Amino acid sequence: MDSKAFTRMKRGKLKPDARLDLHGMTLDRAHPALTRFIFASQARGHRLVLVITGKGQREDPYDPAPRRRGVLKTQVPQWLRMPPLATAVLQISEAHIRHGGGGAYYVYLRRLR
């Protein structure tokens, strides 16, 4: 991605071609949905897509049991960097506040040849 397009993306000026909302999904449902979405978007010729993960539940300071916060928020970038999705993904970055901020990711896709 060139620097001009990257700057426009980080400022929220580029509009994503497609979006996927993973709110409320389990890891078992989210991973296949993400895989299908990325490959279908690439096949349609989309370059910039938005993947909404949500930020996760807030931690309760009075809860004695530690809980993982934002499981999808941490897993989705890892999935996008591993095969088979790594072949389709060019770049991943956190979305601008108008597109979801810390609870969403911009995914810049490679062109199909």
C-alpha positions in Angstrom: 0.0 0.0 0.0 1.5 3.4 -0.9 1.9 6.0 1.8 -0.8 8.4 0.4 -3.4 5.7 0.4 -2.3 4.5 3.9 -2.6 8.0 5.3 -6.1 8.4 3.8 -7.1 5.0 5.3 -5.8 5.9 8.7 -7.7 9.2 8.7 -10.9 7.3 7.8 -11.2 8.9 4.3 -11.2 5.6 2.4 -14.5 3.8 2.5 -14.2 0.0 2.9 -15.6 -2.0 0.0 -17.2 -4.6 2.3 -17.6 -5.3 6.0 -17.9 -8.3 8.3 -19.3 -8.1 11.8 -18.1 -10.8 14.2 -19.8 -9.4 17.3 -21.2 -12.2 19.5 -19.6 -15.1 17.5 -17.6 -17.8 19.1 -14.1 -18.6 17.9 -15.5 -21.8 16.1 -18.0 -19.7 14.1 -15.8 -16.6 13.6 -12.8 -18.3 11.9 -14.7 -20.0 9.0 -16.8 -16.8 8.5 -13.6 -14.7 8.3 -12.0 -17.1 5.9 -15.0 -17.2 3.6 -15.4 -13.4 3.8 -11.7 -12.6 2.9 -11.6 -15.0 -0.1 -15.0 -13.9 -1.4 -14.0 -10.3 -1.1 -10.8 -10.9 -2.9 -12.6 -12.8 -5.7 -15.0 -9.8 -6.1 -12.0 -7.5 -6.5 -12.3 -5.6 -3.2 -9.1 -4.1 -1.9 -10.1 -2.6 1.5 -12.5 -4.5 3.8 -13.5 -3.9 7.4 -13.6 -6.6 10.0 -15.5 -5.7 13.1 -14.5 -7.7 16.2 -15.7 -5.6 19.1 -13.5 -4.6 22.0 -14.6 -7.3 24.4 -16.2 -7.0 27.8 -14.8 -4.6 30.3 -12.9 -6.2 33.2 -14.6 -6.1 36.6 -11.9 -4.9 39.1 -13.8 -6.8 41.9 -13.9 -10.1 40.1 -11.4 -12.5 41.7 -11.1 -14.7 38.6 -9.1 -13.3 35.7 -10.8 -13.4 32.4 -9.5 -13.0 28.8 -10.8 -9.8 27.3 -11.5 -9.4 23.6 -10.7 -12.9 22.4 -11.7 -12.1 18.8 -9.8 -8.8 18.9 -6.6 -10.7 19.6 -7.3 -13.7 17.4 -8.4 -12.1 14.2 -5.0 -10.4 13.4 -3.3 -13.7 14.1 -5.6 -15.6 11.8 -5.1 -13.0 9.0 -1.3 -13.5 9.3 -1.4 -17.3 9.1 -2.0 -19.5 6.0 -4.3 -19.7 4.1 -5.4 -16.1 4.7 -1.9 -14.7 4.6 -1.8 -15.3 0.8 -4.8 -12.9 0.4 -3.9 -10.2 3.0 -1.5 -7.4 2.2 -1.8 -5.3 5.3 -3.8 -5.1 8.6 -4.3 -2.0 10.7 -6.7 -0.8 13.4 -9.7 1.1 12.0 -10.4 4.8 12.3 -12.9 5.8 15.0 -15.6 6.4 12.4 -15.3 2.8 11.3 -15.1 1.2 14.7 -11.8 2.3 16.2 -10.2 -0.2 18.5 -13.0 -2.7 17.9 -12.3 -3.1 14.1 -9.6 -3.7 11.6 -8.9 -2.5 8.1 -7.7 -5.4 6.0 -6.0 -4.5 2.7 -6.2 -7.3 0.2 -3.9 -8.4 -2.6 -5.2 -8.4 -6.2 -5.9 -11.7 -7.8 -3.7 -12.4 -10.7 
